[in-house]
Amino acid sequence: MLVRFWGTRGSLAKPGPTTLRYGGNTACVEVRAAGGPLVVLDCGTGAHGLGQTLLTAGQQPERGHLLITHTHWDHIQGFPFFAPLFVPGNEWDIYAPGSGGGHQLETTLAGQMEYTYFPVMLDQLKATLRYHDLTEGQFAIGPIRITTQYLNHPALALGYRLEADGVAVVYSTDHEPHGRDEPDRSGRGAGSPEAPRAHREDERHVEFLAGADLVIHDAQYTAAEYPHKMTWGHTPAEWAVDYALAAGARRLALFHHDPLRDDEAVDRLVDVCRQRVLRAGGTLEVFAAAEGQTLELTAVEGAATRSLVSRDLAVAARDTPGPRTVLVADDDPTIVALLRATLQRDGFRVLSAGDGETALRMARAEQPALILLDWHMPGLEGVDVARALRADPEPHLRHVPVVLLTGEAGDESTAAGFAAGVTDYLTKPFKPPFVRARVRAWLARGPAGGDKIE
């Protein structure tokens, strides 16, 4: 598999004399498998250079595939400048997380190309474009098998795992750790007896990276910066190392460089990360992704099978008729009002309860699609409500996603909630964009994170 970086910067393009070596353009990565079509990961400002190269080198493909992690501007600003889209006869399939039918993606791309912002509108592009909204699951593009998994970001975002010819590449950018405690640094993996218990979603993230030949991972912050950047949706580079070590990956490309980090600062961060690998006794190769850098990945003889277990989940998201119901249970009226306003903006029907007993009664009567429970409430606490729901004879309540609202982030509280049947956590204080993204991800996964209701 051939991988080439065209844009490696995060948040804002930052060209100039201090970013010459690692580049100033935002996210765009070219991937090719032997005998396979062109796959482009994200369409930041780096896509302009890729498009021009395809035209001038005579490599213009008739068919291409663009996989977008999410539609924040630094990941789609290159779209109106991507030359292959202007060529009649070309066909491009465009994928991104969404809510069904491709309409949300098309609308978003058209929005940044309205006349007020850009002189060419989306429907004036000459290539044939097909739009695909995705959720978690698996699909194939030629010989490449692609697995998608939700990331933790203030917008609905997907990571992509690409596998072909015995090689696996994971593209996981714009992702923030779920737990507030540092992941296991030993390289033993989250499941070893000596390793601290990780947040369940972080363990799932490590599984997504498992055995990859190359992990391209968000590394926008340092560990020292991260406490001041929590809920911004990005990973400290040192924690990205920990995830890759626990996953047994071969190479880690630090990606999505902060716009304030110049080439010398990136060099220092790479050195810190390499020292972290040495202290853990690992063999992980760590480097910083640089514009123009090309990697040719080949399968390692005798390597263990890396493919993930196929998930029985729909790849194309489907709309659900009518508004979906979310139950919010919290004795703080300010939190309830915030969540109600946030969720109603996305068209949800929001019910509220101020104590645990009322929440349990309403859950049994209304059977909501999602339940947000405060940890500490009068009467029954959130974990008590979760236990009651998981023991209920009604199948829907045994599997409905239950998210605990808590200000007590930490391994012990996390373990107690998961033991009670909680699906996930939302740590206070939280921001509305994070709430909207996480709610959409929980609902798109299906009951209890993907379990079937028998």
N, C-alpha and C positions, 0 to 999 in steps of 0.2 A: 504494500500500500504506500502511495506517495502522498506526503503532506507538505503543503507550502503555506507559509504565513504571509498574508497581505496586509493585515492590520492587527496590532497587538495591544493598543492603548485602550483604557477604559474611560467611560463617562464623557470625555471631551477630546477631540483631536488636538494634538499638541506638537505640530511640526516645528522644527527649529534647530539651532546648533547644539542644544543640550540633549536632544533625543535622536541623534543621527544613527546610533548603532542599533537601538532597539525599536526605533520607529515612533512616529507620532500619529499614525492613522488608527481609527477605531476598528473594532473586531471584524475580521474576515479571514477565513481559512479555506484553502482549496484542498480537496481530497480526491484521489483517484485510486481505483483498484484495477488490477490487471484485467483488461477486457471489459471494464465497467464504464459507466457514464461519469461525467463530471458532477461532483457534489461540492457545493459551496456552503460552508457553515457561517451564518450571519452575513449581513450586508451593510456593515459600517462603511466609513469613508475609504477603507482599504479596498473595497470592491471596485472603485474606479480604476485603480492600477491593474487589477486582474482583468477587467473588461477590455481595457486598452491592449493589454498583452495578448489576449485571445484574438483580437481583431488583427493586430499588426503581424502576429506570428502565423497567421493563417490557420489557427487552431479553433476557429469559431465552431462550436458544436451546434448541431441542429437540435440537440436535446440536452437540457441541463436540469439540475435539481438544487433548489435553494432551501436550506433548513435554517429557520430563524429560531433562536432560543426564546426571544420575547421582543416586543415591539417598542421598547424604549429607543429614543432617537439615536443613541450611539450605535445601535445594532441595525438600523434601517436607513440611516441618512445617505448611504451610498446607493440605495436602490434607484433613485431617479437618474443617477449618473452611470449606471451599469450598462455599458454599450450593447451587449448582446440582446437586451430587451427591445432595442430599437430596430432590429434586423428582421424584415419580413421572412417568414418561413421557419424561424426558430421557434422551439417549443420549450417552455420552462414550467416545471412544477414547483410550487412554492408552498412550504409547510411551516406551520407555527402552532403553538397552543391556542385553542379557541373553544368555541361553544357549539360548533356544528355547521357543516355544509360549506365551510370556507368563507362565508359571508363576512364574518367578523374581521378576518385577515384582510380581505379585499377592501373593506370599508376603511380600515386603519391605514393601509398603504395609500389609498385614494385621498385620505385626509391630509397627508403631508404633501400631496401633489395638487392641492386645490390652487386655483389661479392666484390667490393672495400670497401663496408661499413659493410657487414654482410655475414656470411658463408652460410646461407640458403636463397635461392631465393623464391619469392612469389609462383611461380608455383610448388615448392616442398612441400608446406604445404599439409597435408593429408586430412584435412576437406574439405567439399564442401563449396565454398564461392560464394555468390551472391552479386553483387555490385549495389547500387542504388544511382543515383545522384538526389538530392532534390532541390526544390525551395520552396517558401512559399505555404502553403496549409495544408491539413489534410489527414491523413491516419490512419489505425488501425493495431495494432499488437495484435492479440487475443482480449482480452477484453479491451485493453488499446487504447484509442483514442489519437492520437498525432497531435498537431498543431505546425507548424514550422513558425518562423519569423526571418527575417534578423536582424543581430546585426551590430553594428558600429565598425569595426575593420579593420586593414590594410591587411586583407585577407577576402575573401567571407566567412562569418560565419553565422550559424543558431543557434537560441535558440530553445529549445524543451519544449512544455507544454504537460504533460502526465496526462490523466484523466481516472479514473476507480473507480467504486463502490462509487461514490460521493466524491472522493478525487482528488485534483489537485496539481501536483508538477510542478514547472517551473524551468528549468535549463538554466540559462542565464549568461554565462561566456564569458570573452573576449569581453566586450562591453564598448564603450565610449559614454558619453552623446553627443547628437547632438547639443544642445544649449550650449552656454558658460555661461549662467546665471544659478544660482542654482535653482533646481526645488522647487515646493511648499513644505514647511516644515510643513504645518498645519495639514495634513492628510485629508483635506476637499476634495481633488481631484482637478485635473487640470481644471475641468469644472465649479467650483464654482465661483460665482461673485467676492468673495474676493481674489481669488487666482490669482497670476500673470500669464499672458499668457505664456504658454510653447511652445517650438518648437513642431511643429506638429508631428515629428517623436518621440519625447520624450513622448508626449501624447499617441501615439500609443504603445509605450513600456509599459507604465503604464497599458493600456488596456490588453496587453499580460499577465501581472502579476495578473490581476484582480481576487480578491477573492481566491487566491491560498492558500492551506493549508501549503505549504512550497515553498519558493522561495530560490533557490540556486543561489546566484548572485555574479558576479565579484565584488571584493572589494580590489583590489591590492594596491591602493594608499589611502593616507589620503587627506582630503581637503587641507591641507597645502602643500602637495607634488604635488597635481594635476596641478597647474599652470606651473610647470616645466616639466610635463609629458604629456601635451596635444598632441594629434595625435599619442600617443603610443598605444591607443586602449583599455584602461581600465577605470574603474569607481572608484571614491573616495568612501570609505565605507560609509561616511556620506550621500552621494547622493543616494546610494543604499537603505539606510534607508528611505529617502524621497520618493523614488519610491514605496517601499513596503507599506509605510503608505498611500500614495495616492491611491494605488491599493486595500487597504483593506485586505492585506494578513494577515495570522495568524502567520506565523513564517518566519524568515529571517536567512539563513545560509550564513555568510560571507565566501567567497570562493576565490580561486586563490591567496592565500597569497603570498606576495612579497618574493622572496628568501632572501632578506636582513632583513626580519622581524622575529625576534626570538619569542619564546613562550611568554615571558613577554611583548613584544611590541604588540603582538596580543591581550593579555589580556587587555592592556590599550586601544586599539582600540575598543574592545567590550564594555568596560565601557563608552567610549565616545559616542558610538552609542546608548547604552541603555539610557543614559542621554538625548540624542536627542529625543528619543521616549517619555520620561517623559515630556519634555518641550512642546512637541506637544500634550500632552494629549492622546496619543495613547495607545493601548494594545498590540502592536506588540511584539512578543518574538524574541529577537536577540541573536544569538550565533555564534561562529566561528566553521566552519566545521573542524572536526578532524578525522584523519585516524582511522579506526576501529569503529567509532561511527555509531550506528544503530538507526534508527527512525521507529516506527510503527505508521502510520497515519491512522486515522479512520474518517469517515464522521461525521460532527457535526449535531446533530439533529436539524431540522428546519432551517438549513443554506440555504441561497438563492442559486439558480442554478448558477453554476460557469462557465458552458461551454460557450466557445466563439461562436459567430455566425459563421456558416460555410462559408468559403470563396470559391467563385467560381473561383478558380485558380488551374491550373494543379500542381500536386505534383512532378511528374517527369519532370525535365527540358528537353526541346527539342531543338535540334540544328536548327538554321535558315540557309537555304541555302544561300551561298554567304556571303561576308563581310557586316556587318551592318554599316550604315552611322551615324556618329556623327558630328554635327555642333558645332564648337567652335567659339564664338564671343567675342573678347577682343581686345582693342586697344594697349595692351602691347605685343609686339612681343616675348618677353621672355616667358610670360605665354603661348602664343599660341604654341611656339616651345616645351615647356615642356609637354603640354597636347598632342600635336601631337605625340611626341616620345613615351609617355607613352601608348597611346591608340593604336597606330600602332603596338606596341609590342604584343598586344592581338588580332591583326588581324582586327581591325576596319578600315573602310574607313573614313578618317578625312577631313572635309572641314573647312575652316576658313573664318572669316569676321572681319574687323577692326572697324566697326561702326554698329549702330542699324539698319539703313535702309537697308544696304547690307545684314545683317543677316536675316531680315524679307523676303527680296526678295529670298534669297537662301533657306530659310525654305519652302517657298511656291513652289519653283521650284523643290527642291530635296526631300522634305518630309522625313527628317532624322528620325532615330529611337530614337534619343536623342539630346537635344540641351543644350549646356553649355553657359550661357550668363553672361558677366561681368555686374555688377550693373551700373557702370558709363562708358558710351561710348559717342563718338561724335554723335550728332543727337539724335536719339531715345535712351533712356537708357534701361537697361535690363528689368525693370518692365514694361516699355511702350511696348516693344516687346512682353512680356508675355501677356499683356492685348490684344494686337492685335491678337495674335495667338488664344487665348481663344474665341475671337469673330469672328474668321474666319469661313466662311461657309463650309470649308473642314473639315470633321469629324476627320481626322488624326491629323490636327493641333490643334484642340480643345482638344485633349487628349494626344498628345505626351508629354513625360516627359521633363520638362523644369527646369534646375537647375541653380540657380543664383550663380555666383562667386562674393564673396564680402569680404572685410576686415572689414565691419561694423557689427560685431556680436552684437546682443542685441535684446531685446524684441520688440522695436519699428520698427526696420528695418525688423525683421522677420515677424511681423504682416503685414507690408506693402507689402512684397513680396508674402505672402500667399494670401492676398486679391486680388492680381493681377493675381493669378492663377499659381504661381510658385509651382513646385512639391517639391523641397527641396533646401538646401543650400550647398555650398562648401566654407568653410571659408578659406581665405588666411591668412598666408601661408599654403599650403597643400603639402603633401608628395605623390610621385607617387604611393606607395602601397595603400594608402587610396583612391586615385582617381580610381585605377583599381578595387578595391573591391566595391566601391560605384556605379561605372558605371555598373558593372555586376549585382548588386542588382537591380538598377533602371530598367534595361532592362529585367531582369528575372521576375520582378513583372508585367510587361506589361504596357499598356498605362496608363499614369497619375496615377501610383501607383496601378493599378489593375482595373480601370474602363473599362467597355466594350465600344467598339466603335459600335454604332448602325448602 
